[in-house]
Amino acid sequence: MSELAATPSISIVTVCMNRIKHLRRTSPLVSAWPHHTAHIVVDWSSDIPVKYKDLPDDSRIQLVRVDGESSWNPSLAYNFSISLAKTHFI
């Protein structure tokens, strides 16, 4: 059995638009959880872009910005973030 099959991997996805205050509060809680292998954070065209310095120092975080979206569309944002995952579970 391959190592990949023996150890299922988990991604957590977080999407936001203009909610940096909430992201600063919740992302440390996600980073404290030891069971995931990736945390995909999608900034959906926030007026002030999310930066890595806004997030915990966690090598599992992948910050992706989507530009050009004028309105919040959680379905599109979540579908986009899930498309970036390379793990068994999300």
VEXKEDREN-588653 format. One record per atom (N, C-alpha, C): residue number from 1; residue in one letter; atom name; z, y, x negated. Coordinates in steps of 0.2 Angstrom, whole numbers, plus 5000, padded with zeros to 4 digits. Layout:
! residues N
<r><pos>NUM</pos><code>A</code><site>CA</site><z>Z</z><y>Y</y><x>X</x></r>
...
This chain:
! residues 90
<r><pos>1</pos><code>M</code><site>N</site><z>5000</z><y>4994</y><x>4996</x></r>
<r><pos>1</pos><code>M</code><site>CA</site><z>5000</z><y>5000</y><x>5000</x></r>
<r><pos>1</pos><code>M</code><site>C</site><z>5000</z><y>5006</y><x>4996</x></r>
<r><pos>2</pos><code>S</code><site>N</site><z>4996</z><y>5011</y><x>4997</x></r>
<r><pos>2</pos><code>S</code><site>CA</site><z>4995</z><y>5017</y><x>4993</x></r>
<r><pos>2</pos><code>S</code><site>C</site><z>5002</z><y>5021</y><x>4994</x></r>
<r><pos>3</pos><code>E</code><site>N</site><z>5003</z><y>5026</y><x>4989</x></r>
<r><pos>3</pos><code>E</code><site>CA</site><z>5009</z><y>5030</y><x>4990</x></r>
<r><pos>3</pos><code>E</code><site>C</site><z>5008</z><y>5035</y><x>4996</x></r>
<r><pos>4</pos><code>L</code><site>N</site><z>5002</z><y>5037</y><x>4997</x></r>
<r><pos>4</pos><code>L</code><site>CA</site><z>5000</z><y>5041</y><x>5003</x></r>
<r><pos>4</pos><code>L</code><site>C</site><z>5002</z><y>5038</y><x>5010</x></r>
<r><pos>5</pos><code>A</code><site>N</site><z>5000</z><y>5032</y><x>5010</x></r>
<r><pos>5</pos><code>A</code><site>CA</site><z>5002</z><y>5028</y><x>5016</x></r>
<r><pos>5</pos><code>A</code><site>C</site><z>5009</z><y>5026</y><x>5017</x></r>
<r><pos>6</pos><code>A</code><site>N</site><z>5013</z><y>5025</y><x>5011</x></r>
<r><pos>6</pos><code>A</code><site>CA</site><z>5020</z><y>5024</y><x>5012</x></r>
<r><pos>6</pos><code>A</code><site>C</site><z>5024</z><y>5030</y><x>5013</x></r>
<r><pos>7</pos><code>T</code><site>N</site><z>5022</z><y>5036</y><x>5011</x></r>
<r><pos>7</pos><code>T</code><site>CA</site><z>5026</z><y>5042</y><x>5013</x></r>
<r><pos>7</pos><code>T</code><site>C</site><z>5022</z><y>5047</y><x>5017</x></r>
<r><pos>8</pos><code>P</code><site>N</site><z>5023</z><y>5047</y><x>5023</x></r>
<r><pos>8</pos><code>P</code><site>CA</site><z>5019</z><y>5052</y><x>5027</x></r>
<r><pos>8</pos><code>P</code><site>C</site><z>5021</z><y>5059</y><x>5025</x></r>
<r><pos>9</pos><code>S</code><site>N</site><z>5017</z><y>5063</y><x>5026</x></r>
<r><pos>9</pos><code>S</code><site>CA</site><z>5018</z><y>5070</y><x>5024</x></r>
<r><pos>9</pos><code>S</code><site>C</site><z>5018</z><y>5074</y><x>5030</x></r>
<r><pos>10</pos><code>I</code><site>N</site><z>5021</z><y>5080</y><x>5030</x></r>
<r><pos>10</pos><code>I</code><site>CA</site><z>5022</z><y>5084</y><x>5035</x></r>
<r><pos>10</pos><code>I</code><site>C</site><z>5020</z><y>5092</y><x>5033</x></r>
<r><pos>11</pos><code>S</code><site>N</site><z>5016</z><y>5095</y><x>5038</x></r>
<r><pos>11</pos><code>S</code><site>CA</site><z>5015</z><y>5102</y><x>5037</x></r>
<r><pos>11</pos><code>S</code><site>C</site><z>5018</z><y>5106</y><x>5043</x></r>
<r><pos>12</pos><code>I</code><site>N</site><z>5021</z><y>5111</y><x>5041</x></r>
<r><pos>12</pos><code>I</code><site>CA</site><z>5024</z><y>5116</y><x>5046</x></r>
<r><pos>12</pos><code>I</code><site>C</site><z>5019</z><y>5122</y><x>5047</x></r>
<r><pos>13</pos><code>V</code><site>N</site><z>5017</z><y>5124</y><x>5053</x></r>
<r><pos>13</pos><code>V</code><site>CA</site><z>5013</z><y>5130</y><x>5053</x></r>
<r><pos>13</pos><code>V</code><site>C</site><z>5016</z><y>5135</y><x>5057</x></r>
<r><pos>14</pos><code>T</code><site>N</site><z>5015</z><y>5141</y><x>5054</x></r>
<r><pos>14</pos><code>T</code><site>CA</site><z>5018</z><y>5147</y><x>5057</x></r>
<r><pos>14</pos><code>T</code><site>C</site><z>5013</z><y>5152</y><x>5058</x></r>
<r><pos>15</pos><code>V</code><site>N</site><z>5012</z><y>5155</y><x>5063</x></r>
<r><pos>15</pos><code>V</code><site>CA</site><z>5007</z><y>5160</y><x>5064</x></r>
<r><pos>15</pos><code>V</code><site>C</site><z>5010</z><y>5167</y><x>5067</x></r>
<r><pos>16</pos><code>C</code><site>N</site><z>5007</z><y>5172</y><x>5065</x></r>
<r><pos>16</pos><code>C</code><site>CA</site><z>5011</z><y>5179</y><x>5067</x></r>
<r><pos>16</pos><code>C</code><site>C</site><z>5005</z><y>5184</y><x>5067</x></r>
<r><pos>17</pos><code>M</code><site>N</site><z>5007</z><y>5189</y><x>5071</x></r>
<r><pos>17</pos><code>M</code><site>CA</site><z>5003</z><y>5196</y><x>5071</x></r>
<r><pos>17</pos><code>M</code><site>C</site><z>5008</z><y>5201</y><x>5072</x></r>
<r><pos>18</pos><code>N</code><site>N</site><z>5010</z><y>5205</y><x>5067</x></r>
<r><pos>18</pos><code>N</code><site>CA</site><z>5014</z><y>5211</y><x>5067</x></r>
<r><pos>18</pos><code>N</code><site>C</site><z>5021</z><y>5209</y><x>5069</x></r>
<r><pos>19</pos><code>R</code><site>N</site><z>5024</z><y>5203</y><x>5066</x></r>
<r><pos>19</pos><code>R</code><site>CA</site><z>5030</z><y>5201</y><x>5067</x></r>
<r><pos>19</pos><code>R</code><site>C</site><z>5034</z><y>5199</y><x>5061</x></r>
<r><pos>20</pos><code>I</code><site>N</site><z>5033</z><y>5204</y><x>5056</x></r>
<r><pos>20</pos><code>I</code><site>CA</site><z>5036</z><y>5202</y><x>5049</x></r>
<r><pos>20</pos><code>I</code><site>C</site><z>5043</z><y>5202</y><x>5050</x></r>
<r><pos>21</pos><code>K</code><site>N</site><z>5047</z><y>5205</y><x>5054</x></r>
<r><pos>21</pos><code>K</code><site>CA</site><z>5054</z><y>5205</y><x>5055</x></r>
<r><pos>21</pos><code>K</code><site>C</site><z>5056</z><y>5198</y><x>5057</x></r>
<r><pos>22</pos><code>H</code><site>N</site><z>5053</z><y>5195</y><x>5061</x></r>
<r><pos>22</pos><code>H</code><site>CA</site><z>5054</z><y>5188</y><x>5063</x></r>
<r><pos>22</pos><code>H</code><site>C</site><z>5053</z><y>5183</y><x>5058</x></r>
<r><pos>23</pos><code>L</code><site>N</site><z>5047</z><y>5184</y><x>5054</x></r>
<r><pos>23</pos><code>L</code><site>CA</site><z>5045</z><y>5180</y><x>5049</x></r>
<r><pos>23</pos><code>L</code><site>C</site><z>5050</z><y>5180</y><x>5043</x></r>
<r><pos>24</pos><code>R</code><site>N</site><z>5053</z><y>5186</y><x>5042</x></r>
<r><pos>24</pos><code>R</code><site>CA</site><z>5058</z><y>5186</y><x>5036</x></r>
<r><pos>24</pos><code>R</code><site>C</site><z>5064</z><y>5182</y><x>5038</x></r>
<r><pos>25</pos><code>R</code><site>N</site><z>5066</z><y>5182</y><x>5045</x></r>
<r><pos>25</pos><code>R</code><site>CA</site><z>5072</z><y>5179</y><x>5047</x></r>
<r><pos>25</pos><code>R</code><site>C</site><z>5071</z><y>5171</y><x>5048</x></r>
<r><pos>26</pos><code>T</code><site>N</site><z>5065</z><y>5169</y><x>5050</x></r>
<r><pos>26</pos><code>T</code><site>CA</site><z>5064</z><y>5162</y><x>5051</x></r>
<r><pos>26</pos><code>T</code><site>C</site><z>5061</z><y>5158</y><x>5045</x></r>
<r><pos>27</pos><code>S</code><site>N</site><z>5057</z><y>5161</y><x>5041</x></r>
<r><pos>27</pos><code>S</code><site>CA</site><z>5054</z><y>5157</y><x>5035</x></r>
<r><pos>27</pos><code>S</code><site>C</site><z>5059</z><y>5154</y><x>5030</x></r>
<r><pos>28</pos><code>P</code><site>N</site><z>5065</z><y>5158</y><x>5029</x></r>
<r><pos>28</pos><code>P</code><site>CA</site><z>5070</z><y>5155</y><x>5024</x></r>
<r><pos>28</pos><code>P</code><site>C</site><z>5073</z><y>5148</y><x>5028</x></r>
<r><pos>29</pos><code>L</code><site>N</site><z>5073</z><y>5148</y><x>5034</x></r>
<r><pos>29</pos><code>L</code><site>CA</site><z>5076</z><y>5142</y><x>5038</x></r>
<r><pos>29</pos><code>L</code><site>C</site><z>5071</z><y>5136</y><x>5037</x></r>
<r><pos>30</pos><code>V</code><site>N</site><z>5065</z><y>5138</y><x>5037</x></r>
<r><pos>30</pos><code>V</code><site>CA</site><z>5060</z><y>5133</y><x>5036</x></r>
<r><pos>30</pos><code>V</code><site>C</site><z>5060</z><y>5130</y><x>5029</x></r>
<r><pos>31</pos><code>S</code><site>N</site><z>5061</z><y>5135</y><x>5024</x></r>
<r><pos>31</pos><code>S</code><site>CA</site><z>5061</z><y>5133</y><x>5017</x></r>
<r><pos>31</pos><code>S</code><site>C</site><z>5067</z><y>5129</y><x>5016</x></r>
<r><pos>32</pos><code>A</code><site>N</site><z>5072</z><y>5130</y><x>5019</x></r>
<r><pos>32</pos><code>A</code><site>CA</site><z>5078</z><y>5126</y><x>5018</x></r>
<r><pos>32</pos><code>A</code><site>C</site><z>5078</z><y>5118</y><x>5020</x></r>
<r><pos>33</pos><code>W</code><site>N</site><z>5073</z><y>5117</y><x>5025</x></r>
<r><pos>33</pos><code>W</code><site>CA</site><z>5072</z><y>5110</y><x>5027</x></r>
<r><pos>33</pos><code>W</code><site>C</site><z>5068</z><y>5106</y><x>5022</x></r>
<r><pos>34</pos><code>P</code><site>N</site><z>5071</z><y>5101</y><x>5019</x></r>
<r><pos>34</pos><code>P</code><site>CA</site><z>5068</z><y>5097</y><x>5014</x></r>
<r><pos>34</pos><code>P</code><site>C</site><z>5062</z><y>5092</y><x>5015</x></r>
<r><pos>35</pos><code>H</code><site>N</site><z>5061</z><y>5091</y><x>5022</x></r>
<r><pos>35</pos><code>H</code><site>CA</site><z>5056</z><y>5086</y><x>5024</x></r>
<r><pos>35</pos><code>H</code><site>C</site><z>5049</z><y>5087</y><x>5024</x></r>
<r><pos>36</pos><code>H</code><site>N</site><z>5047</z><y>5093</y><x>5024</x></r>
<r><pos>36</pos><code>H</code><site>CA</site><z>5040</z><y>5095</y><x>5024</x></r>
<r><pos>36</pos><code>H</code><site>C</site><z>5037</z><y>5096</y><x>5017</x></r>
<r><pos>37</pos><code>T</code><site>N</site><z>5030</z><y>5095</y><x>5017</x></r>
<r><pos>37</pos><code>T</code><site>CA</site><z>5027</z><y>5096</y><x>5010</x></r>
<r><pos>37</pos><code>T</code><site>C</site><z>5023</z><y>5102</y><x>5010</x></r>
<r><pos>38</pos><code>A</code><site>N</site><z>5022</z><y>5105</y><x>5016</x></r>
<r><pos>38</pos><code>A</code><site>CA</site><z>5018</z><y>5111</y><x>5016</x></r>
<r><pos>38</pos><code>A</code><site>C</site><z>5020</z><y>5116</y><x>5022</x></r>
<r><pos>39</pos><code>H</code><site>N</site><z>5020</z><y>5122</y><x>5021</x></r>
<r><pos>39</pos><code>H</code><site>CA</site><z>5022</z><y>5127</y><x>5026</x></r>
<r><pos>39</pos><code>H</code><site>C</site><z>5016</z><y>5132</y><x>5026</x></r>
<r><pos>40</pos><code>I</code><site>N</site><z>5012</z><y>5132</y><x>5031</x></r>
<r><pos>40</pos><code>I</code><site>CA</site><z>5006</z><y>5136</y><x>5031</x></r>
<r><pos>40</pos><code>I</code><site>C</site><z>5007</z><y>5142</y><x>5036</x></r>
<r><pos>41</pos><code>V</code><site>N</site><z>5007</z><y>5148</y><x>5033</x></r>
<r><pos>41</pos><code>V</code><site>CA</site><z>5009</z><y>5154</y><x>5036</x></r>
<r><pos>41</pos><code>V</code><site>C</site><z>5002</z><y>5158</y><x>5037</x></r>
<r><pos>42</pos><code>V</code><site>N</site><z>5000</z><y>5159</y><x>5043</x></r>
<r><pos>42</pos><code>V</code><site>CA</site><z>4994</z><y>5163</y><x>5045</x></r>
<r><pos>42</pos><code>V</code><site>C</site><z>4996</z><y>5169</y><x>5047</x></r>
<r><pos>43</pos><code>D</code><site>N</site><z>4993</z><y>5175</y><x>5044</x></r>
<r><pos>43</pos><code>D</code><site>CA</site><z>4994</z><y>5182</y><x>5046</x></r>
<r><pos>43</pos><code>D</code><site>C</site><z>4988</z><y>5183</y><x>5050</x></r>
<r><pos>44</pos><code>W</code><site>N</site><z>4988</z><y>5184</y><x>5056</x></r>
<r><pos>44</pos><code>W</code><site>CA</site><z>4983</z><y>5185</y><x>5061</x></r>
<r><pos>44</pos><code>W</code><site>C</site><z>4981</z><y>5193</y><x>5062</x></r>
<r><pos>45</pos><code>S</code><site>N</site><z>4979</z><y>5196</y><x>5056</x></r>
<r><pos>45</pos><code>S</code><site>CA</site><z>4977</z><y>5203</y><x>5056</x></r>
<r><pos>45</pos><code>S</code><site>C</site><z>4982</z><y>5208</y><x>5058</x></r>
<r><pos>46</pos><code>S</code><site>N</site><z>4988</z><y>5206</y><x>5055</x></r>
<r><pos>46</pos><code>S</code><site>CA</site><z>4994</z><y>5211</y><x>5056</x></r>
<r><pos>46</pos><code>S</code><site>C</site><z>4991</z><y>5218</y><x>5053</x></r>
<r><pos>47</pos><code>D</code><site>N</site><z>4994</z><y>5223</y><x>5056</x></r>
<r><pos>47</pos><code>D</code><site>CA</site><z>4993</z><y>5230</y><x>5054</x></r>
<r><pos>47</pos><code>D</code><site>C</site><z>4995</z><y>5231</y><x>5047</x></r>
<r><pos>48</pos><code>I</code><site>N</site><z>5000</z><y>5228</y><x>5045</x></r>
<r><pos>48</pos><code>I</code><site>CA</site><z>5003</z><y>5228</y><x>5038</x></r>
<r><pos>48</pos><code>I</code><site>C</site><z>5003</z><y>5221</y><x>5036</x></r>
<r><pos>49</pos><code>P</code><site>N</site><z>4998</z><y>5219</y><x>5031</x></r>
<r><pos>49</pos><code>P</code><site>CA</site><z>4998</z><y>5212</y><x>5029</x></r>
<r><pos>49</pos><code>P</code><site>C</site><z>5004</z><y>5209</y><x>5027</x></r>
<r><pos>50</pos><code>V</code><site>N</site><z>5005</z><y>5203</y><x>5028</x></r>
<r><pos>50</pos><code>V</code><site>CA</site><z>5011</z><y>5199</y><x>5026</x></r>
<r><pos>50</pos><code>V</code><site>C</site><z>5009</z><y>5197</y><x>5018</x></r>
<r><pos>51</pos><code>K</code><site>N</site><z>5014</z><y>5198</y><x>5014</x></r>
<r><pos>51</pos><code>K</code><site>CA</site><z>5013</z><y>5197</y><x>5007</x></r>
<r><pos>51</pos><code>K</code><site>C</site><z>5018</z><y>5191</y><x>5005</x></r>
<r><pos>52</pos><code>Y</code><site>N</site><z>5017</z><y>5188</y><x>4999</x></r>
<r><pos>52</pos><code>Y</code><site>CA</site><z>5021</z><y>5182</y><x>4997</x></r>
<r><pos>52</pos><code>Y</code><site>C</site><z>5028</z><y>5185</y><x>4996</x></r>
<r><pos>53</pos><code>K</code><site>N</site><z>5029</z><y>5191</y><x>4994</x></r>
<r><pos>53</pos><code>K</code><site>CA</site><z>5035</z><y>5194</y><x>4993</x></r>
<r><pos>53</pos><code>K</code><site>C</site><z>5040</z><y>5195</y><x>4999</x></r>
<r><pos>54</pos><code>D</code><site>N</site><z>5036</z><y>5194</y><x>5005</x></r>
<r><pos>54</pos><code>D</code><site>CA</site><z>5040</z><y>5194</y><x>5011</x></r>
<r><pos>54</pos><code>D</code><site>C</site><z>5043</z><y>5187</y><x>5013</x></r>
<r><pos>55</pos><code>L</code><site>N</site><z>5041</z><y>5182</y><x>5009</x></r>
<r><pos>55</pos><code>L</code><site>CA</site><z>5043</z><y>5175</y><x>5011</x></r>
<r><pos>55</pos><code>L</code><site>C</site><z>5047</z><y>5173</y><x>5005</x></r>
<r><pos>56</pos><code>P</code><site>N</site><z>5051</z><y>5167</y><x>5007</x></r>
<r><pos>56</pos><code>P</code><site>CA</site><z>5055</z><y>5164</y><x>5002</x></r>
<r><pos>56</pos><code>P</code><site>C</site><z>5051</z><y>5162</y><x>4996</x></r>
<r><pos>57</pos><code>D</code><site>N</site><z>5054</z><y>5161</y><x>4990</x></r>
<r><pos>57</pos><code>D</code><site>CA</site><z>5051</z><y>5158</y><x>4984</x></r>
<r><pos>57</pos><code>D</code><site>C</site><z>5051</z><y>5150</y><x>4985</x></r>
<r><pos>58</pos><code>D</code><site>N</site><z>5045</z><y>5148</y><x>4988</x></r>
<r><pos>58</pos><code>D</code><site>CA</site><z>5045</z><y>5141</y><x>4990</x></r>
<r><pos>58</pos><code>D</code><site>C</site><z>5037</z><y>5139</y><x>4988</x></r>
<r><pos>59</pos><code>S</code><site>N</site><z>5036</z><y>5135</y><x>4984</x></r>
<r><pos>59</pos><code>S</code><site>CA</site><z>5030</z><y>5133</y><x>4982</x></r>
<r><pos>59</pos><code>S</code><site>C</site><z>5026</z><y>5129</y><x>4987</x></r>
<r><pos>60</pos><code>R</code><site>N</site><z>5029</z><y>5127</y><x>4993</x></r>
<r><pos>60</pos><code>R</code><site>CA</site><z>5026</z><y>5124</y><x>4998</x></r>
<r><pos>60</pos><code>R</code><site>C</site><z>5022</z><y>5129</y><x>5003</x></r>
<r><pos>61</pos><code>I</code><site>N</site><z>5024</z><y>5135</y><x>5002</x></r>
<r><pos>61</pos><code>I</code><site>CA</site><z>5021</z><y>5140</y><x>5007</x></r>
<r><pos>61</pos><code>I</code><site>C</site><z>5014</z><y>5142</y><x>5005</x></r>
<r><pos>62</pos><code>Q</code><site>N</site><z>5009</z><y>5141</y><x>5009</x></r>
<r><pos>62</pos><code>Q</code><site>CA</site><z>5002</z><y>5144</y><x>5009</x></r>
<r><pos>62</pos><code>Q</code><site>C</site><z>5001</z><y>5149</y><x>5014</x></r>
<r><pos>63</pos><code>L</code><site>N</site><z>5000</z><y>5155</y><x>5011</x></r>
<r><pos>63</pos><code>L</code><site>CA</site><z>4999</z><y>5161</y><x>5015</x></r>
<r><pos>63</pos><code>L</code><site>C</site><z>4992</z><y>5163</y><x>5016</x></r>
<r><pos>64</pos><code>V</code><site>N</site><z>4990</z><y>5163</y><x>5022</x></r>
<r><pos>64</pos><code>V</code><site>CA</site><z>4982</z><y>5164</y><x>5023</x></r>
<r><pos>64</pos><code>V</code><site>C</site><z>4982</z><y>5170</y><x>5028</x></r>
<r><pos>65</pos><code>R</code><site>N</site><z>4978</z><y>5175</y><x>5026</x></r>
<r><pos>65</pos><code>R</code><site>CA</site><z>4977</z><y>5181</y><x>5031</x></r>
<r><pos>65</pos><code>R</code><site>C</site><z>4970</z><y>5180</y><x>5034</x></r>
<r><pos>66</pos><code>V</code><site>N</site><z>4970</z><y>5181</y><x>5041</x></r>
<r><pos>66</pos><code>V</code><site>CA</site><z>4964</z><y>5182</y><x>5045</x></r>
<r><pos>66</pos><code>V</code><site>C</site><z>4963</z><y>5189</y><x>5046</x></r>
<r><pos>67</pos><code>D</code><site>N</site><z>4957</z><y>5192</y><x>5044</x></r>
<r><pos>67</pos><code>D</code><site>CA</site><z>4955</z><y>5199</y><x>5045</x></r>
<r><pos>67</pos><code>D</code><site>C</site><z>4951</z><y>5200</y><x>5051</x></r>
<r><pos>68</pos><code>G</code><site>N</site><z>4951</z><y>5205</y><x>5054</x></r>
<r><pos>68</pos><code>G</code><site>CA</site><z>4946</z><y>5207</y><x>5059</x></r>
<r><pos>68</pos><code>G</code><site>C</site><z>4948</z><y>5205</y><x>5066</x></r>
<r><pos>69</pos><code>E</code><site>N</site><z>4954</z><y>5203</y><x>5067</x></r>
<r><pos>69</pos><code>E</code><site>CA</site><z>4955</z><y>5201</y><x>5074</x></r>
<r><pos>69</pos><code>E</code><site>C</site><z>4959</z><y>5207</y><x>5077</x></r>
<r><pos>70</pos><code>S</code><site>N</site><z>4957</z><y>5209</y><x>5083</x></r>
<r><pos>70</pos><code>S</code><site>CA</site><z>4960</z><y>5215</y><x>5086</x></r>
<r><pos>70</pos><code>S</code><site>C</site><z>4965</z><y>5213</y><x>5091</x></r>
<r><pos>71</pos><code>S</code><site>N</site><z>4966</z><y>5207</y><x>5093</x></r>
<r><pos>71</pos><code>S</code><site>CA</site><z>4971</z><y>5205</y><x>5098</x></r>
<r><pos>71</pos><code>S</code><site>C</site><z>4974</z><y>5198</y><x>5096</x></r>
<r><pos>72</pos><code>W</code><site>N</site><z>4980</z><y>5197</y><x>5098</x></r>
<r><pos>72</pos><code>W</code><site>CA</site><z>4984</z><y>5191</y><x>5097</x></r>
<r><pos>72</pos><code>W</code><site>C</site><z>4981</z><y>5186</y><x>5101</x></r>
<r><pos>73</pos><code>N</code><site>N</site><z>4979</z><y>5180</y><x>5098</x></r>
<r><pos>73</pos><code>N</code><site>CA</site><z>4976</z><y>5174</y><x>5101</x></r>
<r><pos>73</pos><code>N</code><site>C</site><z>4980</z><y>5168</y><x>5098</x></r>
<r><pos>74</pos><code>P</code><site>N</site><z>4986</z><y>5166</y><x>5101</x></r>
<r><pos>74</pos><code>P</code><site>CA</site><z>4989</z><y>5161</y><x>5098</x></r>
<r><pos>74</pos><code>P</code><site>C</site><z>4985</z><y>5154</y><x>5098</x></r>
<r><pos>75</pos><code>S</code><site>N</site><z>4981</z><y>5153</y><x>5103</x></r>
<r><pos>75</pos><code>S</code><site>CA</site><z>4978</z><y>5147</y><x>5103</x></r>
<r><pos>75</pos><code>S</code><site>C</site><z>4973</z><y>5146</y><x>5097</x></r>
<r><pos>76</pos><code>L</code><site>N</site><z>4969</z><y>5152</y><x>5095</x></r>
<r><pos>76</pos><code>L</code><site>CA</site><z>4965</z><y>5152</y><x>5090</x></r>
<r><pos>76</pos><code>L</code><site>C</site><z>4969</z><y>5152</y><x>5083</x></r>
<r><pos>77</pos><code>A</code><site>N</site><z>4974</z><y>5156</y><x>5083</x></r>
<r><pos>77</pos><code>A</code><site>CA</site><z>4978</z><y>5156</y><x>5077</x></r>
<r><pos>77</pos><code>A</code><site>C</site><z>4981</z><y>5149</y><x>5075</x></r>
<r><pos>78</pos><code>Y</code><site>N</site><z>4984</z><y>5145</y><x>5080</x></r>
<r><pos>78</pos><code>Y</code><site>CA</site><z>4986</z><y>5139</y><x>5079</x></r>
<r><pos>78</pos><code>Y</code><site>C</site><z>4981</z><y>5134</y><x>5077</x></r>
<r><pos>79</pos><code>N</code><site>N</site><z>4975</z><y>5134</y><x>5081</x></r>
<r><pos>79</pos><code>N</code><site>CA</site><z>4970</z><y>5129</y><x>5079</x></r>
<r><pos>79</pos><code>N</code><site>C</site><z>4967</z><y>5131</y><x>5072</x></r>
<r><pos>80</pos><code>F</code><site>N</site><z>4967</z><y>5137</y><x>5070</x></r>
<r><pos>80</pos><code>F</code><site>CA</site><z>4965</z><y>5139</y><x>5063</x></r>
<r><pos>80</pos><code>F</code><site>C</site><z>4970</z><y>5136</y><x>5058</x></r>
<r><pos>81</pos><code>S</code><site>N</site><z>4976</z><y>5137</y><x>5059</x></r>
<r><pos>81</pos><code>S</code><site>CA</site><z>4981</z><y>5135</y><x>5054</x></r>
<r><pos>81</pos><code>S</code><site>C</site><z>4981</z><y>5127</y><x>5054</x></r>
<r><pos>82</pos><code>I</code><site>N</site><z>4981</z><y>5124</y><x>5059</x></r>
<r><pos>82</pos><code>I</code><site>CA</site><z>4981</z><y>5117</y><x>5059</x></r>
<r><pos>82</pos><code>I</code><site>C</site><z>4975</z><y>5114</y><x>5055</x></r>
<r><pos>83</pos><code>S</code><site>N</site><z>4969</z><y>5117</y><x>5056</x></r>
<r><pos>83</pos><code>S</code><site>CA</site><z>4963</z><y>5115</y><x>5052</x></r>
<r><pos>83</pos><code>S</code><site>C</site><z>4964</z><y>5116</y><x>5045</x></r>
<r><pos>84</pos><code>L</code><site>N</site><z>4969</z><y>5119</y><x>5042</x></r>
<r><pos>84</pos><code>L</code><site>CA</site><z>4970</z><y>5120</y><x>5035</x></r>
<r><pos>84</pos><code>L</code><site>C</site><z>4975</z><y>5114</y><x>5033</x></r>
<r><pos>85</pos><code>A</code><site>N</site><z>4978</z><y>5111</y><x>5037</x></r>
<r><pos>85</pos><code>A</code><site>CA</site><z>4983</z><y>5106</y><x>5035</x></r>
<r><pos>85</pos><code>A</code><site>C</site><z>4980</z><y>5100</y><x>5032</x></r>
<r><pos>86</pos><code>K</code><site>N</site><z>4983</z><y>5097</y><x>5027</x></r>
<r><pos>86</pos><code>K</code><site>CA</site><z>4980</z><y>5091</y><x>5024</x></r>
<r><pos>86</pos><code>K</code><site>C</site><z>4986</z><y>5086</y><x>5024</x></r>
<r><pos>87</pos><code>T</code><site>N</site><z>4990</z><y>5085</y><x>5029</x></r>
<r><pos>87</pos><code>T</code><site>CA</site><z>4995</z><y>5081</y><x>5029</x></r>
<r><pos>87</pos><code>T</code><site>C</site><z>4994</z><y>5076</y><x>5035</x></r>
<r><pos>88</pos><code>H</code><site>N</site><z>4999</z><y>5071</y><x>5035</x></r>
<r><pos>88</pos><code>H</code><site>CA</site><z>4998</z><y>5066</y><x>5041</x></r>
<r><pos>88</pos><code>H</code><site>C</site><z>5001</z><y>5069</y><x>5047</x></r>
<r><pos>89</pos><code>F</code><site>N</site><z>5006</z><y>5073</y><x>5047</x></r>
<r><pos>89</pos><code>F</code><site>CA</site><z>5009</z><y>5076</y><x>5053</x></r>
<r><pos>89</pos><code>F</code><site>C</site><z>5009</z><y>5084</y><x>5053</x></r>
<r><pos>90</pos><code>I</code><site>N</site><z>5009</z><y>5087</y><x>5058</x></r>
<r><pos>90</pos><code>I</code><site>CA</site><z>5010</z><y>5094</y><x>5059</x></r>
<r><pos>90</pos><code>I</code><site>C</site><z>5015</z><y>5096</y><x>5064</x></r>
